[in-house]
Amino acid sequence: MERDDSRHRALSDAARPSALAPFRIRNYRFQWPADLLTSWAFEMEQIILAWYVLVETGSVLLLTLYASLGYVGTLIAPMFGVVGDRIGHRDLLAMMRTIYAVLAATLLTLVLTHTLSPFYVFIIAVLMGLVRPSDLGVRGALVASIMPQDLLIGAISVSRTTMDTARIAGALTGAGMFAALGMGVAYVAIVCLYLAATLLTLCVVAPNKAHPAADAAGDMLRASPMRDLKEGVAYVWTTPRMQAAMWVAFLVNLTAYPLSNGLLPYIARTIYGTNQTGLGYLSASFAVGSLVGSLALSMLGGVRVARLMIASTVAWYAALLVFVQMQTVSTAIVCLLLTGFCQSLSMISVAVILMRAAGEHLRGRVMGVRMMVIYGLPLGLLAAGSLIEEIGFAATGTLYAATGIAMTLAIVAHWRADLWHVHAPANAR
């Protein structure tokens, strides 16, 4: 690792890092495929189980309830950040991915024994939802700890690319395998993906901690996790650019993601009258747009990050306004491509603002607080399920997107000096 780091420093003096520069770091060459396989399995499970719940129950409310259960752990996500800061983010990720494999194996057993029902799916969703919301934050903290500072934005962009590539593969393979081979075969693949991801995660060499390992147990006894968490929240809430980024993240989870994520099975089946394969294409198109955005940003230099966050968020909502009016799969795919592109630019910008502003010893806690705002997604999903039954999908989507634009502009107005001023720290190149 030290040899790789030295080589990187020599090269960075001579030229601007390329999009592939993060792979010069040995640890990243293991973390990248581990994250890829995990996200691939996530997407396969999401496609398969959401379709299963919708078909078996025929209820958009139960579909949104199922999707919401995947985020029950958002309120405890900051604690994962605290734990990661203490035991190491590598070890925490490995444990989390072991849990994913065990739960997937449980579902596989239920499928093979013909005992699966929506009730069991909801139970598994709760258990998975306690852990999964913290995955992205822990990944981000690990990336920040293993990467040199000048490669951080590139690494975060490539990591987003990882998720987007996995979403494409997961959506197409999950829907295709489910439709052609059945749920059992699909879940065999999912279990294998989780196990491989766990092994690759363990190949990452954990960065040295600031204090000896022998003192870790004593530190745990002396310090309070709740106090650590409060420090993380206070740190975020007293840093204007971080506070603004958190509000943007909460807003898009509340009003943007429900339209292009949790509700897609309902949209595919009810609005467009298509099957699992059509759902796979819709989900993959959003991911393709997101992938293009991640690649574009990873190759750009000198970006005013806060300005990009605001502009891409507004564009994201504008694309959603058009998407909710579409009546065919082909036109919806075009809208979702643009939506995914804008979403990627927005969320990468949020992550970069938080990572740059956070001190190294607080990154895990900051990303834990970042995961808390995902709680807006289940709230938005449940509200959307009720609204759709009352006023329809198009009206609900229009209300969500219009509210998102108005609130984004309000955030800009309130934190103008921290987000839009060319000399603001959040816009440093």
matplotlib code that plots the C-alpha trace (Angstrom):
import matplotlib.pyplot as plt

x = [0.0, 2.8, 4.5, 1.2, 0.8, 4.4, 3.8, 0.6, 2.3, 5.0, 2.4, 0.0, 2.7, 3.1, -0.5, -4.1, -5.4, -7.3, -10.7, -8.9, -6.4, -8.1, -7.2, -3.6, -4.4, -4.3, -7.1, -9.4, -8.8, -10.5, -13.1, -14.4, -15.5, -16.8, -19.1, -20.0, -21.2, -23.1, -25.0, -25.7, -27.3, -29.2, -30.8, -31.7, -33.4, -35.3, -36.6, -37.6, -39.2, -41.1, -42.6, -43.5, -45.3, -47.2, -48.4, -49.2, -51.1, -52.3, -51.9, -49.8, -50.0, -48.4, -45.8, -44.8, -44.9, -42.5, -40.2, -40.3, -39.3, -36.0, -35.1, -36.2, -32.5, -32.0, -32.6, -29.9, -27.5, -25.4, -24.6, -23.1, -20.9, -19.8, -19.1, -17.2, -15.0, -14.2, -13.8, -12.8, -15.0, -13.6, -14.6, -18.0, -18.7, -17.6, -20.0, -22.9, -22.4, -22.3, -25.8, -27.0, -25.9, -27.6, -30.9, -30.8, -30.0, -33.1, -35.3, -33.8, -34.7, -38.3, -38.6, -37.2, -39.5, -42.5, -43.3, -42.6, -45.4, -45.6, -45.6, -42.1, -40.9, -42.0, -40.1, -36.9, -37.4, -37.4, -34.3, -32.5, -33.7, -32.0, -28.6, -28.7, -29.3, -25.9, -24.1, -23.5, -22.2, -19.8, -18.5, -17.9, -16.1, -13.8, -13.1, -12.2, -9.8, -7.9, -7.6, -5.3, -7.1, -6.5, -8.0, -11.1, -13.5, -12.4, -12.8, -16.3, -17.3, -16.0, -17.8, -21.0, -20.2, -19.9, -23.5, -24.9, -23.2, -24.5, -28.0, -28.0, -26.7, -29.0, -32.1, -31.6, -30.4, -32.8, -35.8, -34.6, -33.7, -37.0, -39.1, -37.2, -35.9, -37.9, -37.2, -35.2, -32.4, -32.3, -31.7, -28.9, -27.1, -27.9, -26.4, -23.3, -22.8, -23.1, -20.6, -18.1, -18.5, -17.7, -14.5, -13.3, -14.0, -11.9, -9.0, -8.9, -6.1, -7.6, -5.9, -3.9, -5.9, -4.6, -4.2, -3.0, -5.4, -4.7, -6.3, -9.4, -11.4, -10.5, -11.5, -14.8, -15.4, -14.4, -16.3, -20.0, -21.3, -24.2, -21.7, -19.8, -23.1, -24.0, -20.6, -21.2, -24.7, -23.3, -20.4, -22.8, -25.3, -22.6, -21.1, -23.4, -22.3, -22.8, -26.1, -27.3, -26.1, -28.0, -31.2, -30.8, -30.2, -33.3, -35.5, -34.6, -35.2, -38.6, -39.9, -37.6, -36.5, -40.0, -41.0, -38.0, -37.3, -39.9, -42.9, -41.4, -43.0, -46.4, -45.7, -44.5, -47.4, -50.3, -49.4, -47.6, -49.1, -45.7, -44.1, -40.9, -38.8, -40.3, -39.6, -36.0, -35.6, -37.1, -34.9, -31.8, -32.5, -32.4, -29.1, -27.6, -28.3, -26.7, -23.7, -23.1, -23.3, -20.8, -18.4, -18.7, -18.0, -15.1, -13.4, -14.1, -11.8, -12.3, -16.0, -17.8, -19.4, -22.1, -23.3, -23.4, -25.4, -28.1, -28.3, -28.4, -31.1, -33.4, -32.8, -33.6, -37.0, -37.7, -37.1, -39.4, -42.2, -42.0, -41.6, -44.8, -46.8, -45.4, -47.8, -45.4, -42.4, -40.2, -40.8, -40.5, -37.1, -35.8, -37.0, -35.5, -32.1, -32.1, -33.4, -30.6, -28.0, -29.1, -29.5, -25.9, -24.4, -26.6, -25.7, -22.0, -21.9, -23.5, -21.0, -18.0, -19.2, -19.6, -16.3, -14.3, -15.7, -15.5, -12.4, -10.9, -11.8, -15.4, -16.1, -17.9, -20.1, -20.9, -21.8, -23.9, -25.8, -26.0, -27.8, -30.4, -31.8, -32.7, -35.6, -37.3, -37.6, -40.0, -42.0, -42.3, -43.1, -45.9, -47.4, -47.2, -49.0, -51.9, -52.0, -52.0, -55.1, -56.8, -55.6, -53.7, -50.0, -49.6, -51.0, -49.0, -45.8, -46.4, -47.0, -43.8, -41.6, -43.0, -42.5, -38.9, -38.1, -39.6, -37.8, -34.4, -34.7, -35.5, -32.3, -30.3, -31.8, -31.1, -27.5, -26.6, -23.3, -22.3, -23.6, -23.6, -20.8, -17.8, -15.4, -17.4, -15.4, -18.0, -17.1, -13.4, -11.8]
y = [0.0, 2.4, 1.6, 2.4, 5.6, 6.8, 6.0, 8.0, 11.1, 11.1, 10.9, 13.5, 16.1, 15.6, 15.5, 15.7, 12.3, 10.3, 8.7, 5.4, 7.0, 5.6, 2.1, 2.8, 2.3, -1.4, -1.3, 0.4, -2.5, -4.8, -2.4, -1.5, -5.1, -5.8, -2.7, -3.6, -7.1, -5.9, -3.2, -5.8, -8.1, -5.2, -4.3, -7.9, -8.3, -5.0, -5.8, -9.4, -8.8, -5.5, -7.3, -10.3, -8.1, -6.1, -9.2, -11.2, -8.4, -6.2, -3.1, 0.0, 0.8, -2.5, -2.0, 1.4, -0.2, -2.9, -0.3, 1.8, -1.1, -1.2, 2.1, 1.4, 1.5, 5.1, 6.3, 4.1, 4.7, 7.2, 4.5, 2.5, 5.4, 5.5, 1.8, 2.1, 4.8, 2.5, -1.0, 0.0, 0.5, -2.5, -4.9, -3.3, -3.7, -7.3, -8.0, -6.2, -8.2, -11.4, -10.5, -9.8, -13.3, -15.0, -13.2, -14.0, -17.6, -17.6, -16.3, -18.9, -21.7, -20.4, -20.3, -23.8, -25.2, -23.4, -21.7, -18.1, -15.6, -11.8, -12.0, -13.5, -11.0, -8.2, -9.7, -10.1, -6.6, -5.3, -7.2, -6.1, -2.6, -2.3, -2.7, -1.8, 2.0, 2.3, 0.5, 3.5, 5.7, 3.1, 2.6, 6.3, 6.5, 3.6, 5.2, 8.4, 6.6, 4.6, 7.3, 10.3, 13.6, 14.6, 11.3, 11.5, 13.2, 10.7, 7.8, 8.9, 9.4, 5.9, 4.5, 6.0, 4.5, 1.2, 1.4, 2.6, -0.2, -2.7, -1.3, -1.8, -5.4, -6.1, -4.7, -6.7, -9.9, -9.9, -9.2, -11.6, -14.5, -14.0, -14.1, -16.9, -19.2, -18.4, -16.9, -19.8, -19.6, -15.8, -16.1, -18.6, -15.9, -13.3, -15.4, -16.0, -12.3, -11.4, -14.1, -13.0, -9.3, -10.3, -12.1, -9.2, -6.8, -8.8, -8.4, -4.7, -3.8, -1.8, 1.6, 2.1, 3.8, 6.9, 5.0, 1.5, -1.3, -2.3, 0.9, 0.5, -1.4, 1.1, 3.9, 2.3, 2.0, 5.6, 7.2, 7.2, 6.3, 8.7, 11.5, 10.6, 10.7, 14.1, 15.4, 14.3, 15.9, 19.1, 19.2, 19.0, 21.5, 24.1, 23.9, 25.8, 24.1, 20.7, 21.6, 22.8, 19.6, 17.6, 19.4, 18.8, 15.1, 14.9, 16.8, 14.5, 11.4, 12.8, 14.0, 12.7, 9.1, 7.7, 8.5, 6.9, 4.1, 2.6, 3.2, 1.8, -1.6, 0.0, 2.4, -0.5, -2.8, -0.3, 2.7, 1.0, -2.5, -4.2, -7.2, -7.9, -7.4, -4.0, -3.1, -4.2, -1.8, 1.1, 0.6, 0.0, 3.2, 5.3, 3.6, 4.1, 7.9, 7.9, 6.0, 8.5, 11.3, 9.6, 9.0, 12.6, 14.1, 11.7, 13.1, 16.8, 19.1, 22.4, 21.9, 24.3, 21.5, 23.4, 25.2, 21.8, 20.3, 23.0, 23.1, 19.4, 19.0, 21.5, 19.8, 16.4, 17.7, 19.2, 15.8, 14.2, 16.7, 15.4, 11.7, 11.6, 12.6, 9.9, 7.1, 4.6, 2.7, 4.1, 7.7, 6.9, 5.4, 8.6, 10.6, 8.2, 8.4, 12.2, 11.8, 9.4, 11.7, 14.7, 12.5, 11.3, 14.8, 16.0, 13.1, 13.0, 16.7, 16.2, 13.5, 15.6, 18.6, 16.4, 14.5, 17.7, 19.5, 16.5, 15.9, 12.5, 11.3, 12.4, 11.1, 7.9, 9.9, 12.5, 9.9, 8.2, 11.5, 11.6, 8.3, 9.6, 11.9, 8.9, 8.6, 11.0, 8.2, 5.9, 8.9, 10.1, 6.5, 6.0, 9.5, 8.8, 5.5, 7.2, 10.1, 7.9, 6.1, 9.5, 11.7, 9.4, 8.9, 11.9, 14.4, 13.0, 13.1, 16.7, 17.7, 16.1, 17.5, 21.1, 21.0, 19.8, 22.7, 25.3, 23.9, 23.7, 27.3, 28.1, 26.3, 28.3, 31.6, 30.7, 29.5, 31.7, 32.8, 29.2, 27.5, 30.0, 32.5, 31.7, 32.0, 29.9, 26.9, 24.5, 25.8, 25.4, 23.7]
z = [0.0, 0.8, -2.5, -4.3, -2.4, -3.2, -6.9, -6.8, -5.3, -7.9, -10.7, -9.3, -9.4, -13.1, -14.3, -13.2, -12.1, -14.6, -14.0, -13.3, -10.8, -7.7, -8.8, -8.3, -4.6, -3.7, -1.2, -3.6, -6.1, -3.6, -2.2, -5.7, -6.8, -3.3, -3.5, -7.1, -6.1, -3.0, -5.0, -7.7, -5.2, -3.6, -6.9, -7.8, -4.4, -4.7, -8.2, -7.3, -3.9, -4.9, -7.9, -5.7, -3.1, -5.7, -7.6, -4.5, -2.7, -5.6, -3.3, -4.0, -0.2, 0.7, -2.0, -0.5, 3.0, 1.8, 0.2, 3.3, 5.6, 3.8, 5.5, 9.1, 10.1, 9.1, 12.6, 14.0, 11.0, 12.9, 15.4, 12.6, 11.9, 15.5, 15.5, 12.3, 13.8, 16.7, 15.2, 11.7, 8.6, 6.9, 9.6, 10.0, 6.2, 6.3, 9.2, 7.4, 4.2, 6.1, 7.5, 3.9, 2.8, 5.8, 5.2, 1.5, 2.2, 4.5, 1.7, -0.7, 1.8, 2.0, -1.8, -2.3, 0.4, -1.1, 2.1, 1.0, 1.6, 1.7, 5.5, 5.5, 2.9, 5.2, 8.2, 6.1, 4.8, 8.4, 9.4, 6.2, 6.6, 10.0, 8.4, 4.7, 5.0, 6.7, 3.9, 1.7, 4.5, 5.8, 2.3, 1.9, 5.2, 4.2, 0.8, 2.6, 5.0, 2.3, -0.5, -0.7, -0.5, -4.2, -5.4, -3.1, -5.5, -8.3, -5.9, -4.8, -8.4, -9.4, -6.3, -7.6, -11.0, -9.2, -7.8, -11.1, -13.0, -10.5, -10.7, -14.5, -14.1, -11.1, -12.8, -16.0, -14.5, -11.6, -13.7, -16.5, -14.1, -12.2, -15.4, -17.1, -14.4, -11.3, -7.9, -6.6, -9.2, -8.9, -5.1, -5.6, -7.6, -4.9, -2.1, -4.1, -4.8, -1.1, -0.1, -2.8, -1.7, 1.9, 1.0, -1.1, 1.7, 4.0, 1.5, 2.2, 4.6, 7.4, 7.7, 10.9, 13.7, 15.4, 18.7, 19.5, 19.2, 22.7, 23.9, 21.8, 24.5, 27.1, 24.9, 24.3, 28.0, 28.7, 25.8, 25.2, 21.8, 22.3, 23.1, 19.9, 17.9, 19.4, 18.4, 14.9, 14.7, 16.3, 13.9, 10.9, 12.3, 13.1, 9.6, 7.2, 3.9, 5.6, 7.0, 3.6, 1.9, 4.5, 3.8, 0.1, 0.7, 2.9, 0.4, -2.5, -0.4, 0.6, -2.8, -5.7, -5.0, -4.3, -7.9, -9.6, -7.1, -4.8, -7.0, -10.2, -9.9, -9.6, -12.5, -14.7, -14.0, -13.6, -15.7, -18.6, -18.3, -18.6, -16.8, -14.9, -18.0, -18.6, -14.9, -15.4, -18.4, -16.5, -13.5, -15.7, -17.7, -14.5, -13.6, -17.1, -16.7, -13.3, -14.6, -17.4, -14.8, -12.5, -15.4, -16.6, -13.2, -12.5, -15.7, -14.9, -13.0, -11.4, -10.6, -8.3, -6.2, -4.3, -7.5, -9.2, -6.4, -6.7, -10.5, -10.8, -8.1, -9.8, -13.2, -11.5, -10.4, -13.8, -15.4, -12.9, -13.9, -17.4, -16.4, -14.4, -17.5, -19.7, -20.8, -22.6, -21.6, -24.4, -23.5, -19.8, -20.4, -22.0, -19.0, -16.5, -18.4, -17.8, -14.3, -13.4, -14.9, -12.8, -9.7, -9.9, -10.2, -7.2, -4.9, -5.7, -5.0, -1.6, -0.7, -1.8, 0.3, 3.4, 2.9, 2.3, 5.3, 7.8, 9.9, 9.4, 12.9, 12.4, 8.9, 10.1, 12.3, 9.7, 7.1, 9.8, 10.2, 6.4, 6.4, 8.9, 6.3, 4.1, 6.5, 4.2, 1.6, 3.6, 4.6, 1.0, -0.2, 2.4, 1.7, -2.1, -1.7, 0.0, -2.4, -5.5, -4.3, -3.8, -6.7, -9.0, -9.9, -12.3, -9.8, -7.0, -9.0, -10.1, -6.5, -5.3, -8.1, -7.8, -4.0, -4.6, -6.9, -4.5, -1.5, -3.3, -4.3, -0.6, 0.5, -2.0, -0.7, 2.9, 2.4, -0.6, 0.8, 1.5, -1.7, -4.5, -3.8, -6.0, -3.1, -0.7, 0.7, -0.7, -4.2, -3.8, -6.8]

ax = plt.figure().add_subplot(projection="3d")
ax.plot(x, y, z, "-o")
ax.set_aspect("equal")
plt.show()
